[in-house]
Amino acid sequence: MHIPKPAEETKALFRSVVPDAPDVEVKPMFGNLGAFVHGNMFAGLYGDMIGVKVLDDATRDELAGVEGTGPFGPPERPMGGYVALPTEWWDSPELITPWIERALAAVSELPPKLPKPRAKT
């Protein structure tokens, strides 16, 4: 499967809308970026798509009602629980930020993700 790489402008936009908070970490993932809190991803890039984690049906329905949203990730296997934000918003980060913050708040409530134990060799 080919994994698209984001443009430098998209990476800069993503970093600018992810809150600078002590528990938030932006890490590279397969040539893209993911934003994590307590080890759980709440937002990410897939090529030039920005996706946010949506944990409840009401929020998913609200976001799905916005023109330009859609599945996030590879078309043949989109990431469950994530919604891609409209690319028309890239020129208006103030439209992206509330959804990033909502995803962060929701995912912050999840238990921390523990690192997987290393396999014995």
The first five atom37 places (N, CA, C, CB, O) and aatype in JSON, in Angstrom:
{
  "aatype": [12, 8, 9, 14, 11, 14, 0, 6, 6, 16, 11, 0, 10, 13, 1, 15, 19, 19, 14, 3, 0, 14, 3, 19, 6, 19, 11, 14, 12, 13, 7, 2, 10, 7, 0, 13, 19, 8, 7, 2, 12, 13, 0, 7, 10, 18, 7, 3, 12, 9, 7, 19, 11, 19, 10, 3, 3, 0, 16, 1, 3, 6, 10, 0, 7, 19, 6, 7, 16, 7, 14, 13, 7, 14, 14, 6, 1, 14, 12, 7, 7, 18, 19, 0, 10, 14, 16, 6, 17, 17, 3, 15, 14, 6, 10, 9, 16, 14, 17, 9, 6, 1, 0, 10, 0, 0, 19, 15, 6, 10, 14, 14, 11, 10, 14, 11, 14, 1, 0, 11, 16],
  "atom_mask": [
    [1, 1, 1, 1, 1],
    [1, 1, 1, 1, 1],
    [1, 1, 1, 1, 1],
    [1, 1, 1, 1, 1],
    [1, 1, 1, 1, 1],
    [1, 1, 1, 1, 1],
    [1, 1, 1, 1, 1],
    [1, 1, 1, 1, 1],
    [1, 1, 1, 1, 1],
    [1, 1, 1, 1, 1],
    [1, 1, 1, 1, 1],
    [1, 1, 1, 1, 1],
    [1, 1, 1, 1, 1],
    [1, 1, 1, 1, 1],
    [1, 1, 1, 1, 1],
    [1, 1, 1, 1, 1],
    [1, 1, 1, 1, 1],
    [1, 1, 1, 1, 1],
    [1, 1, 1, 1, 1],
    [1, 1, 1, 1, 1],
    [1, 1, 1, 1, 1],
    [1, 1, 1, 1, 1],
    [1, 1, 1, 1, 1],
    [1, 1, 1, 1, 1],
    [1, 1, 1, 1, 1],
    [1, 1, 1, 1, 1],
    [1, 1, 1, 1, 1],
    [1, 1, 1, 1, 1],
    [1, 1, 1, 1, 1],
    [1, 1, 1, 1, 1],
    [1, 1, 1, 0, 1],
    [1, 1, 1, 1, 1],
    [1, 1, 1, 1, 1],
    [1, 1, 1, 0, 1],
    [1, 1, 1, 1, 1],
    [1, 1, 1, 1, 1],
    [1, 1, 1, 1, 1],
    [1, 1, 1, 1, 1],
    [1, 1, 1, 0, 1],
    [1, 1, 1, 1, 1],
    [1, 1, 1, 1, 1],
    [1, 1, 1, 1, 1],
    [1, 1, 1, 1, 1],
    [1, 1, 1, 0, 1],
    [1, 1, 1, 1, 1],
    [1, 1, 1, 1, 1],
    [1, 1, 1, 0, 1],
    [1, 1, 1, 1, 1],
    [1, 1, 1, 1, 1],
    [1, 1, 1, 1, 1],
    [1, 1, 1, 0, 1],
    [1, 1, 1, 1, 1],
    [1, 1, 1, 1, 1],
    [1, 1, 1, 1, 1],
    [1, 1, 1, 1, 1],
    [1, 1, 1, 1, 1],
    [1, 1, 1, 1, 1],
    [1, 1, 1, 1, 1],
    [1, 1, 1, 1, 1],
    [1, 1, 1, 1, 1],
    [1, 1, 1, 1, 1],
    [1, 1, 1, 1, 1],
    [1, 1, 1, 1, 1],
    [1, 1, 1, 1, 1],
    [1, 1, 1, 0, 1],
    [1, 1, 1, 1, 1],
    [1, 1, 1, 1, 1],
    [1, 1, 1, 0, 1],
    [1, 1, 1, 1, 1],
    [1, 1, 1, 0, 1],
    [1, 1, 1, 1, 1],
    [1, 1, 1, 1, 1],
    [1, 1, 1, 0, 1],
    [1, 1, 1, 1, 1],
    [1, 1, 1, 1, 1],
    [1, 1, 1, 1, 1],
    [1, 1, 1, 1, 1],
    [1, 1, 1, 1, 1],
    [1, 1, 1, 1, 1],
    [1, 1, 1, 0, 1],
    [1, 1, 1, 0, 1],
    [1, 1, 1, 1, 1],
    [1, 1, 1, 1, 1],
    [1, 1, 1, 1, 1],
    [1, 1, 1, 1, 1],
    [1, 1, 1, 1, 1],
    [1, 1, 1, 1, 1],
    [1, 1, 1, 1, 1],
    [1, 1, 1, 1, 1],
    [1, 1, 1, 1, 1],
    [1, 1, 1, 1, 1],
    [1, 1, 1, 1, 1],
    [1, 1, 1, 1, 1],
    [1, 1, 1, 1, 1],
    [1, 1, 1, 1, 1],
    [1, 1, 1, 1, 1],
    [1, 1, 1, 1, 1],
    [1, 1, 1, 1, 1],
    [1, 1, 1, 1, 1],
    [1, 1, 1, 1, 1],
    [1, 1, 1, 1, 1],
    [1, 1, 1, 1, 1],
    [1, 1, 1, 1, 1],
    [1, 1, 1, 1, 1],
    [1, 1, 1, 1, 1],
    [1, 1, 1, 1, 1],
    [1, 1, 1, 1, 1],
    [1, 1, 1, 1, 1],
    [1, 1, 1, 1, 1],
    [1, 1, 1, 1, 1],
    [1, 1, 1, 1, 1],
    [1, 1, 1, 1, 1],
    [1, 1, 1, 1, 1],
    [1, 1, 1, 1, 1],
    [1, 1, 1, 1, 1],
    [1, 1, 1, 1, 1],
    [1, 1, 1, 1, 1],
    [1, 1, 1, 1, 1],
    [1, 1, 1, 1, 1],
    [1, 1, 1, 1, 1],
    [1, 1, 1, 1, 1]
  ],
  "atom_positions": [
    [[0.86, -1.18, 0.0], [0.0, 0.0, 0.0], [0.9, 1.24, 0.0], [-0.97, 0.0, 1.23], [1.84, 1.33, 0.79]],
    [[0.61, 2.16, -0.87], [1.34, 3.43, -0.95], [0.81, 4.38, 0.13], [1.21, 4.06, -2.36], [-0.4, 4.61, 0.22]],
    [[1.71, 4.93, 0.93], [1.31, 5.9, 1.96], [1.74, 7.28, 1.49], [1.95, 5.55, 3.36], [2.94, 7.55, 1.37]],
    [[0.78, 8.17, 1.22], [1.15, 9.51, 0.76], [1.84, 10.31, 1.85], [-0.09, 10.26, 0.26], [1.55, 10.14, 3.04]],
    [[2.73, 11.18, 1.45], [3.45, 12.04, 2.39], [2.82, 13.43, 2.36], [4.98, 12.1, 2.03], [2.41, 13.91, 1.3]],
    [[2.73, 14.08, 3.52], [2.16, 15.44, 3.55], [3.17, 16.47, 3.03], [1.73, 15.8, 4.98], [4.38, 16.29, 3.12]],
    [[2.64, 17.55, 2.48], [3.47, 18.68, 2.08], [4.0, 19.36, 3.34], [2.66, 19.69, 1.19], [3.38, 19.27, 4.4]],
    [[5.1, 20.03, 3.24], [5.68, 20.75, 4.39], [4.69, 21.78, 4.94], [7.0, 21.45, 3.97], [4.64, 22.0, 6.15]],
    [[3.91, 22.4, 4.06], [2.91, 23.38, 4.5], [1.84, 22.71, 5.36], [2.27, 24.08, 3.28], [1.36, 23.29, 6.34]],
    [[1.46, 21.49, 4.99], [0.45, 20.76, 5.77], [1.01, 20.37, 7.13], [-0.03, 19.51, 5.0], [0.3, 20.46, 8.14]],
    [[2.27, 19.94, 7.17], [2.91, 19.62, 8.45], [2.95, 20.85, 9.36], [4.35, 19.07, 8.23], [2.66, 20.77, 10.55]],
    [[3.3, 21.99, 8.78], [3.37, 23.23, 9.56], [1.98, 23.62, 10.08], [3.96, 24.39, 8.71], [1.84, 24.03, 11.23]],
    [[0.96, 23.49, 9.23], [-0.41, 23.78, 9.65], [-0.8, 22.86, 10.8], [-1.4, 23.63, 8.47], [-1.35, 23.31, 11.8]],
    [[-0.53, 21.56, 10.65], [-0.88, 20.59, 11.68], [-0.24, 20.96, 13.02], [-0.46, 19.17, 11.26], [-0.9, 21.0, 14.05]],
    [[1.05, 21.23, 12.97], [1.76, 21.59, 14.21], [1.17, 22.86, 14.82], [3.27, 21.77, 13.94], [1.14, 23.01, 16.05]],
    [[0.71, 23.78, 13.99], [0.2, 25.06, 14.5], [-1.17, 24.92, 15.17], [0.11, 26.06, 13.37], [-1.52, 25.74, 16.02]],
    [[-1.95, 23.89, 14.8], [-3.29, 23.74, 15.38], [-3.32, 22.73, 16.53], [-4.27, 23.31, 14.31], [-4.32, 22.64, 17.24]],
    [[-2.25, 21.98, 16.72], [-2.18, 21.06, 17.86], [-1.75, 21.86, 19.08], [-1.17, 19.87, 17.58], [-0.73, 22.55, 19.04]],
    [[-2.52, 21.79, 20.18], [-2.18, 22.58, 21.37], [-0.8, 22.23, 21.93], [-3.24, 22.36, 22.45], [-0.38, 21.07, 21.95]],
    [[-0.12, 23.26, 22.37], [1.18, 23.09, 23.02], [0.91, 22.88, 24.5], [2.13, 24.34, 22.77], [0.87, 23.83, 25.28]],
    [[0.72, 21.62, 24.87], [0.38, 21.26, 26.26], [1.38, 20.21, 26.74], [-1.09, 20.72, 26.36], [1.95, 19.48, 25.94]],
    [[1.59, 20.14, 28.05], [2.6, 19.23, 28.59], [2.39, 17.75, 28.22], [2.63, 19.36, 30.08], [3.36, 17.03, 28.01]],
    [[1.14, 17.3, 28.14], [0.88, 15.89, 27.85], [0.72, 15.59, 26.37], [-0.36, 15.46, 28.57], [0.51, 14.44, 26.0]],
    [[0.83, 16.61, 25.52], [0.63, 16.43, 24.08], [1.99, 16.26, 23.39], [-0.15, 17.63, 23.48], [2.94, 17.0, 23.65]],
    [[2.03, 15.27, 22.52], [3.26, 14.98, 21.78], [2.92, 14.78, 20.31], [3.98, 13.73, 22.36], [1.99, 14.04, 19.98]],
    [[3.66, 15.44, 19.42], [3.53, 15.23, 17.98], [4.71, 14.36, 17.55], [3.49, 16.6, 17.18], [5.87, 14.71, 17.77]],
    [[4.38, 13.21, 16.92], [5.42, 12.26, 16.54], [5.25, 11.85, 15.08], [5.39, 11.01, 17.45], [4.13, 11.83, 14.56]],
    [[6.36, 11.53, 14.41], [6.26, 11.01, 13.05], [5.66, 9.61, 13.05], [7.65, 10.99, 12.37], [5.92, 8.8, 13.94]],
    [[4.86, 9.36, 12.04], [4.22, 8.04, 11.85], [4.18, 7.71, 10.37], [2.79, 8.01, 12.47], [3.41, 8.32, 9.62]],
    [[4.97, 6.77, 9.94], [4.95, 6.3, 8.55], [5.07, 7.46, 7.55], [3.67, 5.52, 8.29], [4.38, 7.47, 6.53]],
    [[5.93, 8.42, 7.85], [6.12, 9.56, 6.97], [5.1, 10.66, 7.16], [0.0, 0.0, 0.0], [5.16, 11.68, 6.48]],
    [[4.17, 10.48, 8.07], [3.16, 11.48, 8.39], [3.37, 11.92, 9.84], [1.71, 10.91, 8.18], [4.44, 11.67, 10.4]],
    [[2.4, 12.57, 10.45], [2.5, 13.01, 11.83], [1.25, 12.58, 12.59], [2.69, 14.53, 11.91], [0.16, 12.51, 12.03]],
    [[1.43, 12.29, 13.87], [0.31, 12.0, 14.76], [0.45, 12.84, 16.01], [0.0, 0.0, 0.0], [1.56, 13.1, 16.47]],
    [[-0.68, 13.27, 16.57], [-0.7, 14.02, 17.83], [-1.28, 13.08, 18.89], [-1.55, 15.35, 17.71], [-2.35, 12.51, 18.71]],
    [[-0.55, 12.94, 20.0], [-0.89, 11.97, 21.04], [-1.03, 12.65, 22.39], [0.16, 10.88, 21.11], [-0.37, 13.65, 22.68]],
    [[-1.89, 12.08, 23.22], [-2.0, 12.46, 24.62], [-2.02, 11.16, 25.41], [-3.29, 13.35, 24.9], [-2.84, 10.28, 25.15]],
    [[-1.13, 11.03, 26.37], [-1.0, 9.81, 27.18], [-0.86, 8.56, 26.32], [-2.2, 9.67, 28.11], [-1.35, 7.49, 26.68]],
    [[-0.18, 8.71, 25.17], [0.04, 7.57, 24.29], [-1.09, 7.26, 23.34], [0.0, 0.0, 0.0], [-0.96, 6.35, 22.52]],
    [[-2.2, 7.98, 23.42], [-3.36, 7.77, 22.53], [-3.41, 8.87, 21.47], [-4.68, 7.74, 23.35], [-3.32, 10.05, 21.8]],
    [[-3.55, 8.47, 20.22], [-3.61, 9.45, 19.14], [-4.98, 10.13, 19.12], [-3.32, 8.78, 17.77], [-6.01, 9.47, 19.19]],
    [[-4.97, 11.49, 19.01], [-6.23, 12.22, 18.91], [-6.37, 12.96, 17.58], [-6.36, 13.2, 20.05], [-7.46, 13.4, 17.23]],
    [[-5.27, 13.1, 16.85], [-5.31, 13.76, 15.53], [-4.11, 13.29, 14.74], [-5.32, 15.32, 15.66], [-3.1, 12.87, 15.31]],
    [[-4.22, 13.35, 13.43], [-3.1, 12.91, 12.6], [-3.18, 13.43, 11.19], [0.0, 0.0, 0.0], [-4.17, 14.01, 10.75]],
    [[-2.08, 13.2, 10.5], [-1.99, 13.51, 9.08], [-1.93, 12.21, 8.3], [-0.75, 14.41, 8.77], [-1.3, 11.24, 8.74]],
    [[-2.56, 12.19, 7.17], [-2.41, 11.11, 6.2], [-2.31, 11.82, 4.85], [-3.61, 10.06, 6.25], [-3.32, 12.22, 4.28]],
    [[-1.11, 11.96, 4.36], [-0.9, 12.79, 3.18], [-1.27, 14.22, 3.54], [0.0, 0.0, 0.0], [-0.78, 14.75, 4.54]],
    [[-2.11, 14.82, 2.76], [-2.54, 16.19, 3.06], [-3.91, 16.24, 3.72], [-2.55, 17.02, 1.78], [-4.6, 17.25, 3.64]],
    [[-4.31, 15.14, 4.37], [-5.55, 15.1, 5.16], [-5.22, 15.27, 6.63], [-6.32, 13.76, 4.92], [-4.24, 14.7, 7.12]],
    [[-6.03, 16.04, 7.33], [-5.95, 16.11, 8.78], [-7.19, 15.39, 9.3], [-5.87, 17.6, 9.31], [-8.32, 15.69, 8.91]],
    [[-6.95, 14.43, 10.2], [-8.06, 13.68, 10.78], [-8.08, 13.83, 12.28], [0.0, 0.0, 0.0], [-7.04, 14.01, 12.92]],
    [[-9.28, 13.76, 12.85], [-9.44, 13.85, 14.3], [-10.18, 12.62, 14.8], [-10.19, 15.14, 14.71], [-11.03, 12.06, 14.1]],
    [[-9.86, 12.21, 16.02], [-10.53, 11.08, 16.67], [-11.88, 11.56, 17.18], [-9.67, 10.47, 17.83], [-11.97, 12.6, 17.83]],
    [[-12.92, 10.81, 16.89], [-14.27, 11.13, 17.34], [-14.77, 9.92, 18.13], [-15.23, 11.48, 16.12], [-14.91, 8.83, 17.58]],
    [[-15.04, 10.13, 19.42], [-15.39, 9.02, 20.29], [-16.89, 8.77, 20.45], [-14.81, 9.24, 21.63], [-17.3, 7.67, 20.79]],
    [[-17.71, 9.79, 20.2], [-19.15, 9.58, 20.42], [-19.94, 9.85, 19.15], [-19.66, 10.49, 21.56], [-19.52, 10.62, 18.28]],
    [[-21.09, 9.21, 19.06], [-21.92, 9.29, 17.86], [-22.43, 10.7, 17.58], [-23.09, 8.36, 17.98], [-22.5, 11.11, 16.42]],
    [[-22.77, 11.45, 18.63], [-23.31, 12.8, 18.43], [-22.27, 13.7, 17.77], [-23.77, 13.4, 19.77], [-22.59, 14.45, 16.85]],
    [[-21.02, 13.61, 18.24], [-19.95, 14.42, 17.65], [-19.66, 13.96, 16.23], [-18.67, 14.35, 18.5], [-19.45, 14.79, 15.34]],
    [[-19.66, 12.64, 16.01], [-19.41, 12.1, 14.67], [-20.49, 12.6, 13.7], [-19.39, 10.55, 14.7], [-20.18, 13.0, 12.58]],
    [[-21.75, 12.57, 14.14], [-22.84, 13.03, 13.28], [-22.72, 14.52, 13.0], [-24.19, 12.73, 13.94], [-22.95, 14.97, 11.87]],
    [[-22.36, 15.29, 14.02], [-22.18, 16.74, 13.84], [-21.08, 17.02, 12.81], [-21.84, 17.42, 15.18], [-21.27, 17.83, 11.91]],
    [[-19.95, 16.36, 12.96], [-18.83, 16.59, 12.05], [-19.14, 16.05, 10.65], [-17.55, 15.95, 12.59], [-18.77, 16.67, 9.66]],
    [[-19.8, 14.91, 10.57], [-20.15, 14.33, 9.27], [-21.11, 15.23, 8.49], [-20.76, 12.95, 9.46], [-21.17, 15.15, 7.27]],
    [[-21.85, 16.08, 9.2], [-22.77, 17.01, 8.55], [-22.07, 18.21, 7.92], [0.0, 0.0, 0.0], [-22.71, 19.01, 7.24]],
    [[-20.77, 18.35, 8.16], [-20.01, 19.46, 7.58], [-19.52, 19.06, 6.2], [-18.8, 19.86, 8.51], [-18.88, 18.02, 6.04]],
    [[-19.82, 19.87, 5.21], [-19.41, 19.57, 3.85], [-17.89, 19.49, 3.76], [-19.95, 20.63, 2.87], [-17.18, 20.35, 4.28]],
    [[-17.4, 18.45, 3.09], [-15.97, 18.28, 2.89], [-15.32, 17.31, 3.85], [0.0, 0.0, 0.0], [-14.15, 16.95, 3.66]],
    [[-16.04, 16.86, 4.89], [-15.47, 15.86, 5.79], [-15.6, 14.49, 5.13], [-16.17, 15.87, 7.18], [-16.36, 14.31, 4.18]],
    [[-14.85, 13.53, 5.65], [-14.93, 12.19, 5.09], [-14.07, 11.23, 5.86], [0.0, 0.0, 0.0], [-13.56, 11.56, 6.94]],
    [[-13.89, 10.03, 5.32], [-13.07, 9.03, 5.99], [-11.62, 9.5, 6.04], [-13.17, 7.66, 5.27], [-11.16, 10.25, 5.18]],
    [[-10.9, 9.04, 7.06], [-9.5, 9.41, 7.25], [-8.63, 8.17, 7.11], [-9.28, 10.07, 8.64], [-8.88, 7.14, 7.73]],
    [[-7.61, 8.28, 6.29], [-6.67, 7.18, 6.08], [-6.76, 6.64, 4.67], [0.0, 0.0, 0.0], [-7.35, 7.27, 3.79]],
    [[-6.18, 5.48, 4.46], [-6.19, 4.91, 3.11], [-7.62, 4.63, 2.65], [-5.36, 3.6, 3.07], [-8.44, 4.13, 3.43]],
    [[-7.93, 4.96, 1.41], [-9.3, 4.74, 0.91], [-9.75, 3.29, 1.07], [-9.39, 5.15, -0.55], [-10.92, 3.03, 1.36]],
    [[-8.83, 2.35, 0.87], [-9.22, 0.95, 0.96], [-9.33, 0.45, 2.4], [-8.22, 0.1, 0.22], [-9.85, -0.64, 2.65]],
    [[-8.84, 1.26, 3.36], [-8.91, 0.85, 4.77], [-8.84, 2.08, 5.68], [-7.76, -0.14, 5.11], [-7.84, 2.29, 6.36]],
    [[-9.92, 2.9, 5.7], [-9.9, 4.11, 6.53], [-9.82, 3.75, 8.02], [-11.15, 4.96, 6.26], [-10.26, 2.68, 8.44]],
    [[-9.27, 4.67, 8.79], [-9.11, 4.46, 10.22], [-10.45, 4.63, 10.92], [-8.06, 5.44, 10.8], [-11.07, 5.69, 10.83]],
    [[-10.89, 3.61, 11.62], [-12.13, 3.67, 12.37], [-12.04, 4.7, 13.48], [0.0, 0.0, 0.0], [-11.02, 4.8, 14.16]],
    [[-13.11, 5.44, 13.67], [-13.16, 6.41, 14.76], [-12.53, 7.75, 14.41], [0.0, 0.0, 0.0], [-12.52, 8.65, 15.26]],
    [[-12.01, 7.92, 13.19], [-11.4, 9.19, 12.77], [-12.18, 9.77, 11.61], [-9.91, 8.98, 12.38], [-12.72, 9.03, 10.79]],
    [[-12.22, 11.09, 11.55], [-12.89, 11.8, 10.47], [-11.91, 12.82, 9.9], [-14.2, 12.5, 10.96], [-11.26, 13.55, 10.65]],
    [[-11.79, 12.86, 8.57], [-10.94, 13.85, 7.9], [-11.67, 15.18, 7.84], [-10.55, 13.37, 6.47], [-12.85, 15.25, 7.49]],
    [[-10.95, 16.24, 8.19], [-11.52, 17.59, 8.14], [-11.45, 18.13, 6.72], [-10.77, 18.54, 9.11], [-10.6, 17.7, 5.94]],
    [[-12.33, 19.06, 6.36], [-12.34, 19.6, 5.0], [-11.04, 20.33, 4.66], [-13.51, 20.55, 4.83], [-10.55, 21.14, 5.44]],
    [[-10.5, 20.03, 3.49], [-9.27, 20.72, 3.05], [-9.55, 22.2, 2.79], [-8.7, 20.05, 1.78], [-8.62, 23.0, 2.75]],
    [[-10.8, 22.56, 2.6], [-11.15, 23.97, 2.41], [-10.85, 24.8, 3.66], [-12.64, 24.11, 2.04], [-10.79, 26.02, 3.59]],
    [[-10.65, 24.16, 4.79], [-10.36, 24.85, 6.04], [-8.88, 25.2, 6.2], [-10.8, 24.0, 7.21], [-8.53, 25.93, 7.12]],
    [[-8.01, 24.7, 5.32], [-6.57, 24.89, 5.51], [-6.19, 26.37, 5.58], [-5.79, 24.22, 4.39], [-5.22, 26.73, 6.24]],
    [[-6.94, 27.22, 4.91], [-6.66, 28.66, 4.96], [-7.3, 29.33, 6.17], [-7.17, 29.33, 3.69], [-7.11, 30.53, 6.38]],
    [[-8.04, 28.58, 6.97], [-8.72, 29.12, 8.15], [-8.48, 28.2, 9.35], [-10.24, 29.29, 7.89], [-9.38, 27.47, 9.75]],
    [[-7.28, 28.25, 9.92], [-6.98, 27.36, 11.05], [-7.96, 27.49, 12.21], [-5.59, 27.63, 11.55], [-8.11, 26.56, 13.0]],
    [[-8.63, 28.64, 12.31], [-9.6, 28.82, 13.4], [-10.8, 27.87, 13.25], [-10.09, 30.28, 13.44], [-11.54, 27.66, 14.21]],
    [[-11.0, 27.29, 12.07], [-12.04, 26.28, 11.87], [-11.55, 24.89, 12.29], [-12.5, 26.26, 10.4], [-12.34, 24.05, 12.72]],
    [[-10.26, 24.65, 12.17], [-9.66, 23.35, 12.5], [-9.45, 23.21, 14.01], [-8.32, 23.17, 11.76], [-9.73, 22.16, 14.58]],
    [[-8.96, 24.27, 14.63], [-8.56, 24.23, 16.04], [-9.65, 23.71, 16.98], [-8.16, 25.6, 16.48], [-9.33, 22.88, 17.84]],
    [[-10.91, 24.14, 16.87], [-11.92, 23.61, 17.81], [-12.09, 22.09, 17.72], [-13.25, 24.27, 17.54], [-12.34, 21.44, 18.73]],
    [[-11.95, 21.53, 16.53], [-12.12, 20.09, 16.38], [-10.9, 19.34, 16.94], [-12.32, 19.72, 14.89], [-11.05, 18.26, 17.51]],
    [[-9.73, 19.91, 16.77], [-8.52, 19.32, 17.37], [-8.67, 19.35, 18.89], [-7.23, 20.09, 16.92], [-8.37, 18.37, 19.57]],
    [[-9.13, 20.48, 19.43], [-9.28, 20.62, 20.88], [-10.35, 19.67, 21.43], [-9.63, 22.07, 21.25], [-10.2, 19.11, 22.52]],
    [[-11.43, 19.49, 20.68], [-12.47, 18.55, 21.12], [-11.95, 17.12, 21.12], [-13.7, 18.66, 20.21], [-12.24, 16.35, 22.04]],
    [[-11.18, 16.77, 20.09], [-10.59, 15.42, 20.04], [-9.62, 15.23, 21.19], [-9.88, 15.19, 18.69], [-9.62, 14.17, 21.83]],
    [[-8.8, 16.23, 21.47], [-7.85, 16.15, 22.58], [-8.59, 15.97, 23.91], [-6.97, 17.41, 22.64], [-8.21, 15.12, 24.71]],
    [[-9.63, 16.74, 24.13], [-10.39, 16.65, 25.38], [-11.0, 15.26, 25.55], [-11.49, 17.72, 25.42], [-10.96, 14.69, 26.63]],
    [[-11.57, 14.72, 24.48], [-12.21, 13.4, 24.56], [-11.17, 12.3, 24.79], [-13.0, 13.12, 23.28], [-11.37, 11.43, 25.64]],
    [[-10.1, 12.33, 24.05], [-9.08, 11.28, 24.15], [-8.31, 11.4, 25.47], [-8.1, 11.35, 22.96], [-7.79, 10.4, 25.97]],
    [[-8.24, 12.59, 26.03], [-7.58, 12.78, 27.33], [-8.26, 11.99, 28.43], [-7.55, 14.25, 27.7], [-7.65, 11.66, 29.44]],
    [[-9.54, 11.69, 28.23], [-10.31, 10.94, 29.23], [-10.04, 9.43, 29.18], [-11.78, 11.2, 29.04], [-10.41, 8.7, 30.1]],
    [[-9.41, 8.97, 28.11], [-9.11, 7.54, 27.99], [-7.95, 7.16, 28.91], [-8.77, 7.18, 26.53], [-7.13, 8.01, 29.25]],
    [[-7.89, 5.9, 29.32], [-6.74, 5.49, 30.13], [-5.46, 5.58, 29.3], [-6.93, 4.05, 30.66], [-5.5, 5.39, 28.08]],
    [[-4.34, 5.87, 29.94], [-3.08, 5.95, 29.2], [-2.78, 4.62, 28.49], [-1.92, 6.31, 30.15], [-3.06, 3.54, 29.01]],
    [[-2.21, 4.75, 27.31], [-1.82, 3.56, 26.56], [-0.46, 3.11, 27.06], [-1.79, 3.84, 25.01], [0.5, 3.88, 27.06]],
    [[-0.38, 1.88, 27.48], [0.87, 1.35, 28.0], [1.73, 0.83, 26.86], [0.62, 0.24, 29.03], [1.21, 0.25, 25.9]],
    [[3.05, 1.03, 26.96], [3.91, 0.49, 25.91], [3.82, -1.04, 25.86], [5.36, 0.93, 26.13], [3.67, -1.7, 26.89]],
    [[3.9, -1.57, 24.67], [3.86, -3.03, 24.52], [5.18, -3.61, 24.99], [3.56, -3.43, 23.04], [6.24, -3.04, 24.74]],
    [[5.12, -4.75, 25.66], [6.38, -5.36, 26.11], [7.21, -5.81, 24.9], [6.1, -6.57, 27.04], [6.67, -6.23, 23.87]],
    [[8.49, -5.7, 25.04], [9.39, -6.11, 23.95], [9.4, -7.62, 23.84], [10.82, -5.58, 24.19], [9.37, -8.33, 24.85]],
    [[9.44, -8.09, 22.63], [9.48, -9.54, 22.4], [10.84, -10.08, 22.84], [9.22, -9.87, 20.9], [11.88, -9.45, 22.62]],
    [[10.82, -11.25, 23.45], [12.07, -11.9, 23.85], [12.72, -12.51, 22.62], [11.84, -12.98, 24.94], [12.04, -13.1, 21.77]],
    [[14.02, -12.38, 22.54], [14.71, -12.94, 21.37], [15.44, -14.21, 21.7], [15.69, -11.94, 20.81], [16.08, -14.8, 20.83]]
  ]
}
